Every structure is written in C-alpha cells, then in structure tokens.
C-alpha cells in the first residue's frame, strides 16, 4: 500500500501531492471498493468530497493538524483489519477460513445513527460486524436466486440482479429484486393519478353554528350569532337535499276543522286546567317529602359526629393518663 500526502497552497488553495510517498503493508487480496476511512468515535464513513476537504482545511488553519484521527478499514478475500491513521497501530483484525466461502463485497450500513460493516459471501450469507472493533454481530441468510452478488447501499437496502439464463455471459438482466436487511417495509407504490379525470368543484365551507337559540332569549346571552330555522335546515341538509314539495292547503277543510275545534274548546280547556292543578299539587307534595327526608338525614349525621367527638375525647384522656402513669413509674423506678 502506497500513501500520498496532499497539501494546499496558493489563493485560491490548490491541492497537490507533497513529500515522498509512504509504503506500508496492507491487507492481502483486497476487495474492489473494500477500503473505508471512518470516524474513530461514530464509525461514520469519511469520504474524500468537498465537505471533508473543507473540514481538513479549517483544521489546518486552526492549527489542529491531527484532526479527528480517522481509522482505515481494509477488507480482503481472507480477512479484514482496522488501523489508526491508515498506517498506524492496528485496532482489530478478523480472518476467515475456507468454510466461509469467497468474499464478494463489503459495505458500511447506517441505521438510526449506528454503523455496521456487512460482508457478503458466495454462500448467500451476510456477516455483520461492529465498527471500529470488528466484533461479530450475526449472520443473515440471503435469498439470492442470482449468481451475481447483491448491490447494497449504505441504508441497508439491496437489489438482486437476475440475469437471463438463455443469454450467455450474463449480458442481459431478466429481472431485479428489491430487498432490505431490516425488518420493515417501505411504500414504493406508483401514485394513483388519473389524468383523464376532470377537476371537481369544491363546495363552500359551512359557517360555524352558534349555540345560542334563535329567539328573543338568545339576545340576553353572550352568543356571537343566532341562526334561523331555515339557515340551520340548509346547513344540516347539505347541497344534495331534495327540494320540499309545496303543500296545497284546502281552505274549506281548514275552516271546518277550526269550527269543530272551537266547539270542544271549552271542555278541553277545563280538562287542561284540572290536569295542571293536579300536577302542581303532586309536585309540592314531592318537594315537601324530599325536604323532610333531607332534614332527617342531616340530624342523623349530626348525632354520629357528636358520638365520634365524645369517643375521641375519651381516647385522648385515656392516652394522657397512661402516659402520666408510665412516666411516673420510670421516674420512681417501679
């Protein structure tokens, strides 16, 4: 492994390789895309992009040349290891035997702020390790119907490309299978949009209904607004309410009914007055009996409270007497 040191100079700063390259011993048979530079505290990958170069430039300007002291994770076909600052002290090392099969790929996966290293083998298995100490976590059985390795991203999702068996050389992909390492499903359905449908009209929103009665009594209370019966009927009925049929009134039949009701009006009034007087007398009797029962219950409660008060006074006096006797015995040594 050959390490080059880059530095910046000029305004605007230009990054160039400086100094002699450093040669160090790396992992044997390294995998393609099997080298990862991670943060020593969180395990988050540190990529050589604009943000990381800007952070390194700020550290140099502030005099903090050492920075965050990153770690290098190198994965090979027969093992992997973690070293400090690329060629520094070794942190952890893992070796695989022949029974694990051939290592096909390695990927750092992030979930809820935690990071893990996923190693894929040709036995349709995936081994997960912690970062940066490379502690074994568990093995995942992969349902991979394709001879090609899975394409895994940093979120834990993967795509299985299934080649067409009738085309030699795996040059044509027959299907693709989407999956994830985590025990949940995402919604990736097509949007339910019908462009042939016309835009519907939205009816006007109903106005808030006041709780006050629509009468003269409602004016004495602090209600914002009162509605009439026709307005409430229109609000509750809605726009699709059927139109009421107009009622035809027969004048002759109405006059006959009024004459008939006027004849029996005297008898009906007398019966109504007698019923009202009886109801008033019954109500007065019920109120009188309820008040007497309440007075009797209050009297019983007063007697019980008085007996409790007398009992508590006797208990206090007895306790004082016993305390005086005990203190006298202890004083005179009885």
C-alpha positions as CSV (number, residue, x, y, z in Angstrom):
1,X,0.0,0.0,0.0
2,X,1.4,3.4,-1.1
3,X,0.2,6.5,0.8
4,X,0.5,10.0,-0.7
5,X,0.2,13.2,1.4
6,X,-1.7,16.1,-0.2
7,X,-1.4,19.7,0.8
8,X,-2.9,23.0,-0.4
9,X,-1.1,26.2,-1.4
10,X,-1.9,29.5,-3.1
11,X,-5.0,31.6,-3.3
12,X,-7.4,30.1,-4.1
13,X,-5.9,27.0,-2.5
14,X,-4.8,24.2,-4.8
15,X,-4.3,20.6,-3.5
16,X,-1.2,18.8,-4.6
17,X,0.8,15.7,-3.5
18,X,3.7,16.8,-1.3
19,X,6.7,14.8,0.1
20,X,7.7,11.3,-0.6
21,X,5.1,8.5,-0.7
22,X,5.0,6.1,2.2
23,X,4.9,2.4,1.6
24,X,3.2,0.2,4.2
25,X,1.9,-3.4,4.4
26,X,-1.8,-3.7,3.6
27,X,-4.4,-6.4,3.6
28,X,-3.7,-9.4,1.3
29,X,-6.0,-9.8,-1.7
30,X,-8.0,-6.6,-1.1
31,X,-11.6,-6.4,-2.5
32,X,-12.7,-3.8,-5.0
33,X,-14.3,-1.0,-3.0
34,X,-13.1,-2.7,0.2
35,X,-11.3,0.3,1.7
36,X,-13.2,2.6,4.1
37,X,-12.0,5.6,6.1
38,X,-14.2,6.0,9.1
39,X,-14.5,8.3,12.2
40,X,-12.9,6.8,15.3
41,X,-15.9,7.8,17.5
42,X,-19.0,7.2,15.5
43,X,-17.9,4.8,12.7
44,X,-19.3,7.2,10.1
45,X,-17.5,6.9,6.7
46,X,-15.3,9.9,5.8
47,X,-15.3,10.4,2.1
48,X,-12.9,12.5,0.0
49,X,-15.5,15.0,-1.0
50,X,-15.8,18.8,-0.8
51,X,-17.1,18.9,2.8
52,X,-14.3,16.7,4.2
53,X,-11.6,18.7,2.3
54,X,-13.1,21.9,3.6
55,X,-13.1,20.5,7.2
56,X,-9.4,19.5,6.8
57,X,-8.6,22.9,5.5
58,X,-10.3,24.5,8.6
59,X,-8.3,22.2,10.9
60,X,-5.0,23.3,9.3
61,X,-5.9,27.0,9.6
62,X,-6.8,26.5,13.3
63,X,-3.6,24.7,14.0
64,X,-5.3,21.3,14.6
65,X,-3.3,19.3,12.1
66,X,-4.1,16.0,13.7
67,X,-7.9,16.4,13.3
68,X,-10.3,13.6,14.3
69,X,-7.7,10.8,13.9
70,X,-9.6,8.6,11.4
71,X,-9.4,4.9,11.0
72,X,-8.8,2.8,7.9
73,X,-10.9,-0.4,7.5
74,X,-9.5,-2.7,4.7
75,X,-11.3,-5.8,3.6
76,X,-9.7,-8.7,1.7
77,X,-10.8,-12.1,0.4
78,X,-9.5,-13.8,3.5
79,X,-9.7,-11.2,6.3
80,X,-10.0,-7.6,7.3
81,X,-8.4,-5.2,9.8
82,X,-8.7,-1.7,11.2
83,X,-5.7,0.6,11.6
84,X,-5.2,4.1,13.1
85,X,-4.5,6.9,10.6
86,X,-4.1,4.4,7.7
87,X,-0.6,3.1,8.6
88,X,-0.7,3.4,12.4
89,X,-1.4,1.0,15.2
90,X,-3.8,-1.9,14.4
91,X,-7.1,-1.8,16.3
92,X,-8.8,-5.1,15.3
93,X,-8.3,-7.9,12.9
94,X,-10.6,-10.7,11.5
95,X,-9.6,-13.8,9.5
96,X,-11.9,-16.1,7.5
97,X,-11.3,-19.8,6.7
98,X,-12.3,-21.7,3.6
99,X,-15.6,-22.8,5.1
100,X,-17.0,-19.2,4.9
101,X,-16.6,-19.2,1.1
102,X,-15.4,-16.4,-1.1
103,X,-15.9,-12.8,0.0
104,X,-17.8,-10.9,-2.7
105,X,-18.4,-7.4,-1.4
106,X,-18.2,-5.2,1.7
107,X,-20.5,-2.3,2.6
108,X,-20.9,0.0,5.7
109,X,-24.6,0.3,6.6
110,X,-26.1,3.0,8.7
111,X,-29.3,2.6,10.9
112,X,-30.6,5.2,13.4
113,X,-27.1,6.8,13.8
114,X,-25.3,3.4,14.3
115,X,-22.9,1.9,11.7
116,X,-22.1,-1.7,10.9
117,X,-20.0,-3.5,8.3
118,X,-21.8,-6.0,6.1
119,X,-19.7,-8.8,4.4
120,X,-21.3,-10.8,1.6
121,X,-20.2,-14.3,0.6
122,X,-20.9,-16.6,-2.3
123,X,-22.8,-18.9,0.1
124,X,-25.7,-16.5,0.1
125,X,-24.8,-15.2,3.6
126,X,-24.0,-11.8,5.0
127,X,-21.9,-11.4,8.1
128,X,-22.3,-8.2,10.1
129,X,-19.5,-6.6,12.3
130,X,-19.4,-3.6,14.6
131,X,-17.2,-0.6,13.9
132,X,-14.4,0.1,14.6
133,X,-13.5,-3.0,16.7
134,X,-14.9,-5.5,14.1
135,X,-16.9,-7.6,16.7
136,X,-19.1,-10.3,15.1
137,X,-22.8,-9.5,15.4
138,X,-24.9,-12.1,13.5
139,X,-25.3,-13.8,10.2
140,X,-28.1,-13.0,7.7
141,X,-29.3,-15.7,5.3
142,X,-29.9,-14.1,1.8
143,X,-32.5,-15.4,-0.6
144,X,-30.4,-14.6,-3.7
145,X,-31.6,-16.5,-6.8
146,X,-28.8,-14.9,-8.9
147,X,-25.2,-15.9,-9.3
148,X,-24.3,-12.2,-9.2
149,X,-23.6,-10.5,-5.9
150,X,-26.1,-8.2,-4.3
151,X,-25.8,-4.4,-4.9
152,X,-26.0,-3.0,-1.3
153,X,-26.3,0.7,-0.4
154,X,-25.5,2.5,2.9
155,X,-29.1,2.4,4.1
156,X,-29.3,-1.4,4.2
157,X,-31.4,-1.8,1.0
158,X,-30.1,-4.0,-1.8
159,X,-31.0,-5.0,-5.3
160,X,-30.6,-8.5,-6.7
161,X,-30.0,-8.5,-10.5
162,X,-31.2,-11.8,-12.0
163,X,-29.5,-12.5,-15.5
164,X,-31.3,-14.2,-18.3
165,X,-30.2,-17.9,-18.4
166,X,-30.9,-18.1,-22.1
167,X,-28.3,-15.4,-23.0
168,X,-24.6,-16.5,-22.5
169,X,-22.2,-14.3,-20.5
170,X,-24.9,-12.8,-18.2
171,X,-25.2,-9.8,-20.6
172,X,-28.9,-9.4,-20.3
173,X,-30.8,-8.8,-17.0
174,X,-34.1,-10.7,-16.8
175,X,-35.4,-9.2,-13.5
176,X,-34.5,-7.2,-10.4
177,X,-35.5,-8.0,-6.8
178,X,-35.5,-5.3,-4.2
179,X,-35.0,-6.1,-0.5
180,X,-33.7,-4.8,2.8
181,X,-31.7,-6.1,5.7
182,X,-34.1,-4.6,8.3
183,X,-37.4,-6.0,9.4
184,X,-39.7,-3.3,7.9
185,X,-41.2,-2.4,4.6
186,X,-41.3,0.8,2.7
187,X,-44.1,2.1,0.5
188,X,-42.9,2.4,-3.1
189,X,-46.2,2.2,-5.0
190,X,-47.0,4.2,-8.1
191,X,-49.1,7.4,-7.4
192,X,-52.8,6.9,-8.0
193,X,-53.2,9.7,-10.6
194,X,-55.8,9.7,-13.3
195,X,-55.1,12.5,-15.9
196,X,-58.3,11.8,-17.7
197,X,-60.4,12.8,-14.7
198,X,-61.7,16.4,-14.7
199,X,-61.2,18.6,-11.7
200,X,-64.2,18.6,-9.4
201,X,-65.7,21.6,-7.7
202,X,-65.3,22.0,-4.0
203,X,-68.4,23.4,-2.3
204,X,-68.2,26.3,0.1
205,X,-67.3,25.5,3.6
206,X,-70.2,25.8,6.1
207,X,-70.1,28.7,8.6
208,X,-69.8,27.9,12.3
209,X,-73.1,27.4,14.0
210,X,-73.7,29.4,17.3
211,X,-75.0,27.5,20.3
212,X,-77.5,30.3,21.1
213,X,-81.2,29.8,20.5
214,X,-82.7,31.7,17.5
215,X,-85.2,33.6,19.6
216,X,-85.5,36.7,21.8
217,X,-84.0,34.8,24.8
218,X,-80.8,34.4,22.8
219,X,-80.2,38.2,22.7
220,X,-79.8,38.2,26.6
221,X,-76.8,35.8,26.4
222,X,-73.2,36.4,25.0
223,X,-73.7,34.4,21.8
224,X,-71.9,35.6,18.7
225,X,-74.7,34.9,16.2
226,X,-78.0,33.1,16.1
227,X,-79.4,31.3,13.1
228,X,-82.9,30.9,11.9
229,X,-84.6,27.6,11.3
230,X,-84.2,27.9,7.5
231,X,-80.5,28.5,7.8
232,X,-80.0,25.5,10.1
233,X,-82.1,23.4,7.8
234,X,-79.9,24.4,4.8
235,X,-76.7,23.8,6.8
236,X,-77.7,20.3,8.0
237,X,-79.4,19.2,4.9
238,X,-76.5,20.0,2.5
239,X,-76.5,20.8,-1.2
240,X,-77.9,17.5,-2.2
241,X,-81.1,17.7,0.0
242,X,-84.2,17.0,-2.1
243,X,-86.5,20.0,-2.7
244,X,-89.5,20.1,-0.4
245,X,-92.9,19.7,-2.1
246,X,-95.2,22.7,-1.7
247,X,-98.2,21.7,0.4
248,X,-101.6,22.7,-1.0
249,X,-104.0,23.9,1.7
250,X,-107.7,23.3,1.4
251,X,-109.5,26.4,2.7
252,X,-112.9,24.7,3.2
253,X,-111.4,21.7,5.2
254,X,-109.4,24.2,7.3
255,X,-112.5,26.2,8.2
256,X,-114.4,23.1,9.1
257,X,-111.6,21.9,11.4
258,X,-111.4,25.3,13.1
259,X,-115.2,25.3,13.7
260,X,-115.0,21.8,15.1
261,X,-112.2,22.7,17.5
262,X,-114.0,25.8,18.7
263,X,-116.9,23.7,19.8
264,X,-114.9,21.3,22.0
265,X,-112.6,24.1,23.2
266,X,-114.4,24.6,26.5
267,X,-114.2,21.0,27.6
268,X,-110.6,20.7,26.6
269,X,-109.6,23.9,28.5
270,X,-111.3,22.7,31.7
271,X,-109.5,19.3,31.4
272,X,-106.2,21.1,30.9
273,X,-106.7,23.3,33.9
274,X,-107.6,20.4,36.2
275,X,-104.5,18.4,35.0
276,X,-102.3,21.4,35.7
277,X,-103.6,21.9,39.2
278,X,-103.1,18.2,40.0
279,X,-99.6,18.3,38.7
280,X,-98.8,21.3,40.8
281,X,-100.2,19.7,44.0
282,X,-98.2,16.5,43.3
283,X,-95.0,18.5,42.8
284,X,-95.5,20.4,46.0
285,X,-96.0,17.1,48.0
286,X,-92.9,15.6,46.5
287,X,-90.8,18.6,47.4
288,X,-92.1,18.6,50.9
289,X,-91.3,14.9,51.5
290,X,-87.8,15.4,50.0
291,X,-87.0,18.3,52.3
292,X,-88.2,16.3,55.3
293,X,-86.0,13.3,54.4
294,X,-83.0,15.6,53.9
295,X,-83.6,17.1,57.4
296,X,-83.8,13.7,59.0
297,X,-80.6,12.6,57.3
298,X,-78.8,15.7,58.5
299,X,-80.0,15.1,62.0
300,X,-78.6,11.5,61.9
301,X,-75.2,12.8,60.7
302,X,-75.1,15.4,63.5
303,X,-75.7,12.7,66.1
304,X,-73.0,10.5,64.6
305,X,-70.5,13.3,64.6
306,X,-71.3,14.1,68.3
307,X,-70.7,10.5,69.3
308,X,-67.4,10.4,67.4
309,X,-66.3,13.6,69.1
310,X,-67.1,12.2,72.6
311,X,-65.2,8.9,71.7
312,X,-62.1,10.8,70.6
313,X,-62.1,12.9,73.7
314,X,-62.2,9.8,75.9
315,X,-59.4,8.2,73.9
316,X,-57.2,11.4,74.3
317,X,-57.9,11.5,78.1
318,X,-57.0,7.8,78.4
319,X,-53.8,8.2,76.4
320,X,-52.7,11.1,78.6
321,X,-53.5,9.1,81.8
322,X,-51.4,6.1,80.6
323,X,-48.6,8.4,79.6
324,X,-48.5,10.0,83.0
325,X,-48.5,6.6,84.7
326,X,-45.7,5.3,82.6
327,X,-43.6,8.5,83.2
328,X,-44.2,8.2,87.0
329,X,-43.1,4.6,87.0
330,X,-39.9,5.3,85.1
331,X,-39.2,8.3,87.4
332,X,-39.6,6.4,90.7
333,X,-38.0,3.2,89.3
334,X,-41.1,0.9,89.8
